[in-house]
């Protein structure tokens, strides 16, 4: 596995961990007023984390094709 794929995988794993910790931390409380404010913040934060996950997944899943060596023409016109 090359470095860029490893970085993409690490980004995806990190985003999932941060998302889980964030949701558990927000909803561990329990007051109604706090929950009413926290829900839109959670939706926005998870949206941003989703974008980060998408970027990480794109980096992880991209197929890198090594360039073909150029053939040098022995005949010059």
Biopython code that builds the backbone (N, CA, C, O; Angstrom):
import numpy as np
from Bio.PDB.StructureBuilder import StructureBuilder

atoms = [
    (1, "UNK", "N", (0.856, -1.171, 0.000)),
    (1, "UNK", "CA", (0.000, 0.000, 0.000)),
    (1, "UNK", "C", (0.902, 1.234, 0.000)),
    (1, "UNK", "O", (1.792, 1.366, 0.840)),
    (2, "UNK", "N", (0.660, 2.133, -0.951)),
    (2, "UNK", "CA", (1.490, 3.325, -1.015)),
    (2, "UNK", "C", (1.039, 4.365, 0.014)),
    (2, "UNK", "O", (0.003, 4.211, 0.662)),
    (3, "UNK", "N", (1.829, 5.411, 0.146)),
    (3, "UNK", "CA", (1.591, 6.401, 1.202)),
    (3, "UNK", "C", (0.249, 7.104, 1.070)),
    (3, "UNK", "O", (-0.439, 7.307, 2.070)),
    (4, "UNK", "N", (-0.135, 7.479, -0.142)),
    (4, "UNK", "CA", (-1.378, 8.237, -0.293)),
    (4, "UNK", "C", (-2.588, 7.391, 0.110)),
    (4, "UNK", "O", (-3.527, 7.907, 0.717)),
    (5, "UNK", "N", (-2.574, 6.108, -0.218)),
    (5, "UNK", "CA", (-3.683, 5.241, 0.196)),
    (5, "UNK", "C", (-3.704, 5.069, 1.711)),
    (5, "UNK", "O", (-4.772, 5.041, 2.321)),
    (6, "UNK", "N", (-2.532, 4.956, 2.311)),
    (6, "UNK", "CA", (-2.449, 4.837, 3.764)),
    (6, "UNK", "C", (-2.986, 6.099, 4.438)),
    (6, "UNK", "O", (-3.725, 6.015, 5.419)),
    (7, "UNK", "N", (-2.615, 7.268, 3.913)),
    (7, "UNK", "CA", (-3.117, 8.526, 4.465)),
    (7, "UNK", "C", (-4.638, 8.614, 4.323)),
    (7, "UNK", "O", (-5.322, 9.052, 5.248)),
    (8, "UNK", "N", (-5.163, 8.205, 3.182)),
    (8, "UNK", "CA", (-6.607, 8.220, 2.985)),
    (8, "UNK", "C", (-7.326, 7.317, 3.973)),
    (8, "UNK", "O", (-8.358, 7.694, 4.530)),
    (9, "UNK", "N", (-6.781, 6.122, 4.191)),
    (9, "UNK", "CA", (-7.377, 5.194, 5.154)),
    (9, "UNK", "C", (-7.314, 5.760, 6.568)),
    (9, "UNK", "O", (-8.277, 5.642, 7.326)),
    (10, "UNK", "N", (-6.200, 6.366, 6.924)),
    (10, "UNK", "CA", (-6.072, 6.967, 8.258)),
    (10, "UNK", "C", (-7.042, 8.126, 8.446)),
    (10, "UNK", "O", (-7.587, 8.308, 9.535)),
    (11, "UNK", "N", (-7.262, 8.910, 7.396)),
    (11, "UNK", "CA", (-8.227, 10.006, 7.472)),
    (11, "UNK", "C", (-9.621, 9.444, 7.719)),
    (11, "UNK", "O", (-10.353, 9.954, 8.567)),
    (12, "UNK", "N", (-9.991, 8.407, 6.991)),
    (12, "UNK", "CA", (-11.323, 7.798, 7.161)),
    (12, "UNK", "C", (-11.505, 7.254, 8.571)),
    (12, "UNK", "O", (-12.540, 7.491, 9.194)),
    (13, "UNK", "N", (-10.533, 6.543, 9.074)),
    (13, "UNK", "CA", (-10.625, 5.980, 10.422)),
    (13, "UNK", "C", (-10.702, 7.093, 11.467)),
    (13, "UNK", "O", (-11.500, 7.015, 12.401)),
    (14, "UNK", "N", (-9.879, 8.121, 11.312)),
    (14, "UNK", "CA", (-9.892, 9.236, 12.251)),
    (14, "UNK", "C", (-11.221, 9.969, 12.255)),
    (14, "UNK", "O", (-11.720, 10.341, 13.317)),
    (15, "UNK", "N", (-11.803, 10.183, 11.076)),
    (15, "UNK", "CA", (-13.092, 10.872, 10.978)),
    (15, "UNK", "C", (-14.183, 10.067, 11.669)),
    (15, "UNK", "O", (-15.010, 10.637, 12.381)),
    (16, "UNK", "N", (-14.199, 8.762, 11.474)),
    (16, "UNK", "CA", (-15.223, 7.930, 12.117)),
    (16, "UNK", "C", (-15.076, 7.993, 13.632)),
    (16, "UNK", "O", (-16.078, 8.112, 14.337)),
    (17, "UNK", "N", (-13.858, 7.915, 14.146)),
    (17, "UNK", "CA", (-13.634, 7.983, 15.595)),
    (17, "UNK", "C", (-14.071, 9.324, 16.163)),
    (17, "UNK", "O", (-14.744, 9.375, 17.192)),
    (18, "UNK", "N", (-13.692, 10.411, 15.497)),
    (18, "UNK", "CA", (-14.075, 11.747, 15.968)),
    (18, "UNK", "C", (-15.591, 11.902, 15.937)),
    (18, "UNK", "O", (-16.169, 12.469, 16.864)),
    (19, "UNK", "N", (-16.244, 11.408, 14.886)),
    (19, "UNK", "CA", (-17.701, 11.501, 14.793)),
    (19, "UNK", "C", (-18.395, 10.756, 15.916)),
    (19, "UNK", "O", (-19.331, 11.273, 16.526)),
    (20, "UNK", "N", (-17.942, 9.547, 16.191)),
    (20, "UNK", "CA", (-18.546, 8.764, 17.276)),
    (20, "UNK", "C", (-18.334, 9.450, 18.617)),
    (20, "UNK", "O", (-19.273, 9.561, 19.405)),
    (21, "UNK", "N", (-17.125, 9.911, 18.891)),
    (21, "UNK", "CA", (-16.858, 10.602, 20.154)),
    (21, "UNK", "C", (-17.691, 11.868, 20.294)),
    (21, "UNK", "O", (-18.164, 12.184, 21.385)),
    (22, "UNK", "N", (-17.874, 12.599, 19.188)),
    (22, "UNK", "CA", (-18.653, 13.829, 19.229)),
    (22, "UNK", "C", (-20.119, 13.543, 19.554)),
    (22, "UNK", "O", (-20.706, 14.194, 20.419)),
    (23, "UNK", "N", (-20.706, 12.573, 18.860)),
    (23, "UNK", "CA", (-22.123, 12.260, 19.083)),
    (23, "UNK", "C", (-22.343, 11.729, 20.494)),
    (23, "UNK", "O", (-23.306, 12.115, 21.156)),
    (24, "UNK", "N", (-21.471, 10.855, 20.957)),
    (24, "UNK", "CA", (-21.603, 10.325, 22.323)),
    (24, "UNK", "C", (-21.448, 11.455, 23.338)),
    (24, "UNK", "O", (-22.189, 11.505, 24.320)),
    (25, "UNK", "N", (-20.503, 12.353, 23.118)),
    (25, "UNK", "CA", (-20.292, 13.461, 24.051)),
    (25, "UNK", "C", (-21.464, 14.421, 24.105)),
    (25, "UNK", "O", (-21.803, 14.927, 25.175)),
    (26, "UNK", "N", (-22.087, 14.676, 22.965)),
    (26, "UNK", "CA", (-23.216, 15.610, 22.934)),
    (26, "UNK", "C", (-24.446, 15.004, 23.613)),
    (26, "UNK", "O", (-25.098, 15.665, 24.422)),
    (27, "UNK", "N", (-24.757, 13.775, 23.293)),
    (27, "UNK", "CA", (-25.992, 13.190, 23.793)),
    (27, "UNK", "C", (-25.839, 12.489, 25.134)),
    (27, "UNK", "O", (-26.794, 11.894, 25.633)),
    (28, "UNK", "N", (-24.663, 12.551, 25.716)),
    (28, "UNK", "CA", (-24.480, 11.972, 27.044)),
    (28, "UNK", "C", (-25.151, 12.851, 28.097)),
    (28, "UNK", "O", (-25.556, 12.367, 29.154)),
    (29, "UNK", "N", (-25.264, 14.152, 27.801)),
    (29, "UNK", "CA", (-25.901, 15.093, 28.729)),
    (29, "UNK", "C", (-27.340, 14.703, 28.982)),
    (29, "UNK", "O", (-27.599, 13.727, 29.687)),
    (30, "UNK", "N", (-28.293, 15.451, 28.418)),
    (30, "UNK", "CA", (-29.663, 15.015, 28.551)),
    (30, "UNK", "C", (-30.670, 16.121, 28.773)),
    (30, "UNK", "O", (-31.868, 15.840, 28.756)),
    (31, "UNK", "N", (-30.260, 17.361, 28.981)),
    (31, "UNK", "CA", (-31.242, 18.428, 29.181)),
    (31, "UNK", "C", (-31.913, 18.758, 27.855)),
    (31, "UNK", "O", (-31.261, 18.729, 26.811)),
    (32, "UNK", "N", (-33.194, 19.067, 27.879)),
    (32, "UNK", "CA", (-33.980, 19.315, 26.662)),
    (32, "UNK", "C", (-33.451, 20.539, 25.904)),
    (32, "UNK", "O", (-33.264, 20.477, 24.689)),
    (33, "UNK", "N", (-33.211, 21.642, 26.607)),
    (33, "UNK", "CA", (-32.722, 22.855, 25.943)),
    (33, "UNK", "C", (-31.366, 22.631, 25.287)),
    (33, "UNK", "O", (-31.108, 23.127, 24.190)),
    (34, "UNK", "N", (-30.520, 21.896, 25.953)),
    (34, "UNK", "CA", (-29.198, 21.601, 25.406)),
    (34, "UNK", "C", (-29.327, 20.743, 24.152)),
    (34, "UNK", "O", (-28.627, 20.970, 23.165)),
    (35, "UNK", "N", (-30.210, 19.769, 24.191)),
    (35, "UNK", "CA", (-30.412, 18.892, 23.036)),
    (35, "UNK", "C", (-30.951, 19.692, 21.853)),
    (35, "UNK", "O", (-30.548, 19.456, 20.714)),
    (36, "UNK", "N", (-31.859, 20.636, 22.111)),
    (36, "UNK", "CA", (-32.433, 21.442, 21.035)),
    (36, "UNK", "C", (-31.352, 22.270, 20.337)),
    (36, "UNK", "O", (-31.422, 22.472, 19.125)),
    (37, "UNK", "N", (-30.385, 22.737, 21.063)),
    (37, "UNK", "CA", (-29.275, 23.466, 20.443)),
    (37, "UNK", "C", (-28.248, 22.522, 19.838)),
    (37, "UNK", "O", (-27.613, 22.844, 18.834)),
    (38, "UNK", "N", (-28.091, 21.379, 20.439)),
    (38, "UNK", "CA", (-27.038, 20.469, 20.005)),
    (38, "UNK", "C", (-27.365, 19.757, 18.700)),
    (38, "UNK", "O", (-26.456, 19.440, 17.934)),
    (39, "UNK", "N", (-28.631, 19.500, 18.430)),
    (39, "UNK", "CA", (-28.995, 18.740, 17.227)),
    (39, "UNK", "C", (-28.544, 19.436, 15.940)),
    (39, "UNK", "O", (-27.921, 18.784, 15.102)),
    (40, "UNK", "N", (-28.829, 20.738, 15.739)),
    (40, "UNK", "CA", (-28.329, 21.379, 14.514)),
    (40, "UNK", "C", (-26.793, 21.401, 14.449)),
    (40, "UNK", "O", (-26.212, 21.262, 13.373)),
    (41, "UNK", "N", (-26.151, 21.575, 15.590)),
    (41, "UNK", "CA", (-24.691, 21.576, 15.621)),
    (41, "UNK", "C", (-24.157, 20.192, 15.257)),
    (41, "UNK", "O", (-23.164, 20.074, 14.539)),
    (42, "UNK", "N", (-24.809, 19.161, 15.748)),
    (42, "UNK", "CA", (-24.410, 17.789, 15.419)),
    (42, "UNK", "C", (-24.578, 17.538, 13.923)),
    (42, "UNK", "O", (-23.695, 16.962, 13.289)),
    (43, "UNK", "N", (-25.701, 17.965, 13.359)),
    (43, "UNK", "CA", (-25.935, 17.756, 11.931)),
    (43, "UNK", "C", (-24.861, 18.460, 11.108)),
    (43, "UNK", "O", (-24.313, 17.872, 10.175)),
    (44, "UNK", "N", (-24.554, 19.712, 11.442)),
    (44, "UNK", "CA", (-23.529, 20.455, 10.720)),
    (44, "UNK", "C", (-22.165, 19.792, 10.877)),
    (44, "UNK", "O", (-21.441, 19.617, 9.897)),
    (45, "UNK", "N", (-21.815, 19.425, 12.099)),
    (45, "UNK", "CA", (-20.503, 18.820, 12.359)),
    (45, "UNK", "C", (-20.369, 17.489, 11.631)),
    (45, "UNK", "O", (-19.326, 17.212, 11.039)),
    (46, "UNK", "N", (-21.404, 16.667, 11.665)),
    (46, "UNK", "CA", (-21.346, 15.391, 10.957)),
    (46, "UNK", "C", (-21.277, 15.602, 9.446)),
    (46, "UNK", "O", (-20.668, 14.801, 8.736)),
    (47, "UNK", "N", (-21.893, 16.666, 8.953)),
    (47, "UNK", "CA", (-21.768, 16.993, 7.532)),
    (47, "UNK", "C", (-20.340, 17.328, 7.150)),
    (47, "UNK", "O", (-19.838, 16.873, 6.123)),
    (48, "UNK", "N", (-19.683, 18.136, 7.991)),
    (48, "UNK", "CA", (-18.283, 18.481, 7.739)),
    (48, "UNK", "C", (-17.397, 17.240, 7.863)),
    (48, "UNK", "O", (-16.490, 17.033, 7.056)),
    (49, "UNK", "N", (-17.666, 16.426, 8.871)),
    (49, "UNK", "CA", (-16.903, 15.179, 9.012)),
    (49, "UNK", "C", (-17.169, 14.244, 7.832)),
    (49, "UNK", "O", (-16.268, 13.524, 7.401)),
    (50, "UNK", "N", (-18.384, 14.247, 7.311)),
    (50, "UNK", "CA", (-18.688, 13.449, 6.126)),
    (50, "UNK", "C", (-17.882, 13.898, 4.919)),
    (50, "UNK", "O", (-17.403, 13.071, 4.142)),
    (51, "UNK", "N", (-17.731, 15.208, 4.760)),
    (51, "UNK", "CA", (-16.873, 15.712, 3.683)),
    (51, "UNK", "C", (-15.428, 15.257, 3.866)),
    (51, "UNK", "O", (-14.764, 14.866, 2.906)),
    (52, "UNK", "N", (-14.951, 15.311, 5.102)),
    (52, "UNK", "CA", (-13.589, 14.836, 5.378)),
    (52, "UNK", "C", (-13.446, 13.356, 5.082)),
    (52, "UNK", "O", (-12.428, 12.921, 4.544)),
    (53, "UNK", "N", (-14.471, 12.574, 5.433)),
    (53, "UNK", "CA", (-14.442, 11.146, 5.140)),
    (53, "UNK", "C", (-14.441, 10.908, 3.641)),
    (53, "UNK", "O", (-13.729, 10.030, 3.154)),
    (54, "UNK", "N", (-15.226, 11.677, 2.905)),
    (54, "UNK", "CA", (-15.284, 11.543, 1.452)),
    (54, "UNK", "C", (-13.924, 11.838, 0.826)),
    (54, "UNK", "O", (-13.490, 11.135, -0.087)),
    (55, "UNK", "N", (-13.257, 12.874, 1.316)),
    (55, "UNK", "CA", (-11.920, 13.199, 0.816)),
    (55, "UNK", "C", (-10.952, 12.066, 1.128)),
    (55, "UNK", "O", (-10.172, 11.659, 0.267)),
    (56, "UNK", "N", (-10.999, 11.559, 2.353)),
    (56, "UNK", "CA", (-10.130, 10.443, 2.719)),
    (56, "UNK", "C", (-10.415, 9.205, 1.885)),
    (56, "UNK", "O", (-9.487, 8.519, 1.456)),
    (57, "UNK", "N", (-11.695, 8.911, 1.649)),
    (57, "UNK", "CA", (-12.065, 7.741, 0.843)),
    (57, "UNK", "C", (-11.586, 7.906, -0.596)),
    (57, "UNK", "O", (-11.136, 6.947, -1.224)),
    (58, "UNK", "N", (-11.689, 9.137, -1.115)),
    (58, "UNK", "CA", (-11.226, 9.393, -2.468)),
    (58, "UNK", "C", (-9.721, 9.173, -2.570)),
    (58, "UNK", "O", (-9.241, 8.570, -3.529)),
    (59, "UNK", "N", (-8.987, 9.658, -1.591)),
    (59, "UNK", "CA", (-7.539, 9.456, -1.586)),
    (59, "UNK", "C", (-7.211, 7.976, -1.464)),
    (59, "UNK", "O", (-6.294, 7.484, -2.121)),
    (60, "UNK", "N", (-7.959, 7.262, -0.623)),
    (60, "UNK", "CA", (-7.704, 5.842, -0.407)),
    (60, "UNK", "C", (-8.020, 5.004, -1.639)),
    (60, "UNK", "O", (-7.280, 4.076, -1.965)),
    (61, "UNK", "N", (-9.109, 5.324, -2.322)),
    (61, "UNK", "CA", (-9.585, 4.435, -3.379)),
    (61, "UNK", "C", (-9.112, 4.804, -4.780)),
    (61, "UNK", "O", (-9.448, 4.108, -5.738)),
    (62, "UNK", "N", (-8.346, 5.873, -4.924)),
    (62, "UNK", "CA", (-7.882, 6.270, -6.252)),
    (62, "UNK", "C", (-6.891, 5.234, -6.780)),
    (62, "UNK", "O", (-6.048, 4.728, -6.039)),
    (63, "UNK", "N", (-7.005, 4.936, -8.038)),
    (63, "UNK", "CA", (-6.084, 3.990, -8.662)),
    (63, "UNK", "C", (-4.993, 4.781, -9.362)),
    (63, "UNK", "O", (-5.261, 5.580, -10.260)),
    (64, "UNK", "N", (-3.778, 4.549, -8.943)),
    (64, "UNK", "CA", (-2.642, 5.253, -9.529)),
    (64, "UNK", "C", (-1.985, 4.333, -10.540)),
    (64, "UNK", "O", (-1.520, 3.245, -10.200)),
    (65, "UNK", "N", (-1.952, 4.774, -11.769)),
    (65, "UNK", "CA", (-1.330, 3.999, -12.835)),
    (65, "UNK", "C", (0.026, 4.630, -13.122)),
    (65, "UNK", "O", (0.102, 5.809, -13.468)),
    (66, "UNK", "N", (1.096, 3.853, -12.980)),
    (66, "UNK", "CA", (2.398, 4.431, -13.266)),
    (66, "UNK", "C", (2.505, 4.788, -14.745)),
    (66, "UNK", "O", (2.001, 4.060, -15.600)),
    (67, "UNK", "N", (3.150, 5.894, -15.042)),
    (67, "UNK", "CA", (3.255, 6.303, -16.447)),
    (67, "UNK", "C", (4.111, 5.306, -17.227)),
    (67, "UNK", "O", (5.091, 4.755, -16.727)),
    (68, "UNK", "N", (3.693, 5.104, -18.469)),
    (68, "UNK", "CA", (4.447, 4.203, -19.321)),
    (68, "UNK", "C", (5.706, 4.916, -19.803)),
    (68, "UNK", "O", (5.676, 6.110, -20.098)),
    (69, "UNK", "N", (6.810, 4.179, -19.881)),
    (69, "UNK", "CA", (8.029, 4.821, -20.372)),
    (69, "UNK", "C", (7.875, 5.200, -21.840)),
    (69, "UNK", "O", (7.283, 4.471, -22.636)),
    (70, "UNK", "N", (8.414, 6.334, -22.161)),
    (70, "UNK", "CA", (8.313, 6.811, -23.535)),
    (70, "UNK", "C", (9.260, 6.010, -24.419)),
    (70, "UNK", "O", (10.406, 5.743, -24.057)),
    (71, "UNK", "N", (8.752, 5.637, -25.578)),
    (71, "UNK", "CA", (9.596, 4.929, -26.531)),
    (71, "UNK", "C", (10.319, 5.958, -27.383)),
    (71, "UNK", "O", (9.712, 6.880, -27.929)),
    (72, "UNK", "N", (11.595, 5.782, -27.481)),
    (72, "UNK", "CA", (12.372, 6.707, -28.298)),
    (72, "UNK", "C", (12.458, 6.132, -29.707)),
    (72, "UNK", "O", (12.809, 4.970, -29.907)),
    (73, "UNK", "N", (12.136, 6.958, -30.648)),
    (73, "UNK", "CA", (12.212, 6.533, -32.043)),
    (73, "UNK", "C", (13.669, 6.478, -32.474)),
    (73, "UNK", "O", (14.419, 7.441, -32.316)),
    (74, "UNK", "N", (14.048, 5.347, -33.013)),
    (74, "UNK", "CA", (15.425, 5.234, -33.509)),
    (74, "UNK", "C", (15.522, 5.827, -34.897)),
    (74, "UNK", "O", (16.606, 6.192, -35.352)),
    (75, "UNK", "N", (14.381, 5.924, -35.573)),
    (75, "UNK", "CA", (14.381, 6.527, -36.901)),
    (75, "UNK", "C", (13.949, 7.973, -36.775)),
    (75, "UNK", "O", (12.873, 8.252, -36.245)),
    (76, "UNK", "N", (14.738, 8.865, -37.234)),
    (76, "UNK", "CA", (14.385, 10.285, -37.228)),
    (76, "UNK", "C", (14.116, 10.708, -38.652)),
    (76, "UNK", "O", (14.876, 10.393, -39.567)),
    (77, "UNK", "N", (13.069, 11.397, -38.818)),
    (77, "UNK", "CA", (12.688, 11.819, -40.166)),
    (77, "UNK", "C", (13.220, 13.186, -40.487)),
    (77, "UNK", "O", (12.992, 13.696, -41.584)),
]
sb = StructureBuilder()
sb.init_structure("model")
sb.init_model(0)
sb.init_chain("A")
sb.init_seg("    ")
for serial, (resi, resn, name, xyz) in enumerate(atoms, 1):
    if name == "N":
        sb.init_residue(resn, " ", resi, " ")
    sb.init_atom(name, np.array(xyz, "f"), 0.0, 1.0, " ", f" {name:<3s}", serial, name[0])
structure = sb.get_structure()
